Amino acid sequence: YGKHEYDMIILHHIFGIEWPNGQLQTKTSTLVVHGGEKMTAMAKTVAIPAAIAAELILEGKIKSAGVMGPLDASIYTPILKALKSEGVIFVERDQRSQKVY
């Protein structure tokens, strides 16, 4: 990067759900992180979560051992909470539609 050029990360997920009763639902999750002079967006989204997880392990707040996927709420909830305080925030939206006939 040149002087005053910074990285940016954009993550956008769209989930389309059709429920058994025919109702349609769309859920989206969006993350936009800008890098800056003190820290890159990559560091904010990779290094900080790893450091938070390491801290939680050392504090005994994560009891699991081995390689873990990000599917356990006891792991991802405190990490997402800590990331929020670092300005890394996912914006989630939920839209429901009429029944499909």
Secondary structure, 3 states (H helix, E strand, C coil): CCCCCCCEEEEEEEEEEECCCCEEEEEEEEEEEECCCCCCHHHHHHHHHHHHHHHHHHCCCCCCCCCCCCCCHHHHHHHHHHHHHCCCCEEEEEEEEEECC
